[in-house]
Amino acid sequence: METRPIDFLGHSLHSPFVLASGIWGTTASLLQRAAQAGCGAVTAKSCGPTPRTGHVNPTCLDWGNGLINAIGLANPGVENEVGLLEKARPGLDEVGVPLIASIFAGTAAEFGQVAATIAQARPALIEVNISCPNVHSEFGEPFAANATSAAEVTTHVKAVAAPLGIPVIVKLAPNVPSVTQIAHAVIEAGADAFCAINTMPGLVLDVESGQPILANISGGISGPALKPIALKCVFDLHRAFPHIPIIGTGGVTTGRDALEMVMAGATLVGIGSAIYYRGPNAISEIRDEFNEWLACHHITDLAEIRGRAHRAPVYPTVPTGAPIPHAH
C-alpha cells in the first residue's frame, strides 16, 4: 500500500525518510544510494568556511546503548563542498529526491558567507547546524544554546537563501533549558523548519586507565539512547508550533521508531546511526517495516497519524446500564 506524497517546504517527497547529515558524507554515489534505498530527501555532511581534518582517533565508540562520537566537524570546506554537491545533485534530481546542504560556522556573519557559497550548488534546502561553538562567545557557547545567537545565525542565512528561494532548516540541540524558546527565536528570524535533534553531549571512561576513551574527551550521544530525548523535543516543538515542519532525528533504528516520531509530530524522519546498527540496508528495512504497519492499519496518508500523541486518548465506553467487567 503506497502512502500519499509528503509536501515539505514546496517539495513533494515520495518517502518521509531523510538521510541525516554526516552519515554517508557528500559522495554522489552514496547520497544516490540513500535515495535508491528509500529516502525522500538526503542531507550532505556539514561543511564550514575552511577544510577541517577533525579530531584524532579514537573519535567514535559503541558504548552499549548507543554511539558516542567526536568527529570534530571534519569536512573539505565549503568551496570544495560545492563541487561535491554539484556532482551529486543531477542523480538525485533524476529520481525526485531533494538535496539538503548542511552548514556550520564560527560566527553568525560567517554562517551567511558559507550559505552564500553553498547556494552556488543549488541545493533544494539548507540545514543550519547551530550546535557548533560560537567563537565570539566568551565561553564558546554553542549558538543553539542561546535564543539571541540562534536567531542571529538564522537571520544571516535567511538573508542569503530567501532571495534564491531556498528554504532554511535549523537543526536544534537537546541540551537546552527550553528547546521551544530557541525554536521561537529562529522562527521569528525566518526559519522554515526544524531538524530535531542534534546529538546529546556525553562522556565514556575506560575503567582500567580511568581516562576518557575519546581523544576529544567528550562527544555526542546518538543511537537508541537518544530516541526518548528526541521524541520529547519533537513532541514539544509540534505542540508549540503545529504548523512548522519538523525532521525528527535521533535513535530511529526500526519502523516502529519512525512511527513514534511521526506520532510525536514529525513531518519527516531522519535516519543516521541505524546504518551502523543494521548495515547499509537499514534505510530500506526501516521503510519496509514502517510501510507494513501502515498497510496493516489501512493508512495511506501520514496526516492520519501525525501528531497522534497530542490527541485526547480514546477509551472503550461501556453502554449505559451494562455491567462493568471485573478482572479475575
Secondary structure, 3 states (H helix, E strand, C coil): CCCCCEEECCEEECCCEEECCCCCCCCHHHHHHHHHHCCCEEECCCECCCCECCCCCCCEEECCCCEEECCCCCECCHHHHHHHHHHHHHHHHHCCCCEEEEECCCCHHHHHHHHHHHHHHCCCEEEEECCCECCCCCCCCEHHHCHHHHHHHHHHHHHHHHHHCCCEEEEECCCCCCHHHHHHHHHHCCCCEEEECCCEEEECEECCCCEECECCEEEEEECHHHHHHHHHHHHHHHHHCCCCCEEEECCCCCHHHHHHHHHHCCCEEEECCHHHHHCCCHHHHHHHHHHHHHHHCCCCCHHHCCCHHHCCCCCCCCCCCCCCCCCC
